[in-house]
């Protein structure tokens, strides 16, 4: 079976092609300004995004540079802090040693101090008189001879009907 074509079919295809080409050119002419405008907008948007990316890249470089600088300063600070911490520990050890030494010295000084109460008080008694009263008491009442008294004085303000205590400090003793 053979298909016969009508003589009109080729003309219809040609007409359609011509009509299609004509329509395409007409649509092209009408759409070209729109596409050009859209292309310009797209290029502008793309350019803006490229500029923004470049700005962000520059900003990131600056931040990276600042971060490196801050890290360098932080490392220096940590190093200095370590030195300060070591010095602080050393000073704390020295402080502890000095406190112990101070306690020992204070104990030695206090070891030579005596407070005696109940010894009669004379009018206008000065330190020399207080010293002789203590010396007499130690020799006569306690039987201690040749006690070297460095200082002796009455404690507090004189009050009627009240005998003040005598603070005395014995002279330092040589260590063996």
Helices and strands as residue ranges (DSSP letters): H 7-111, E 113-116, H 127-140, E 149-154, E 166-170
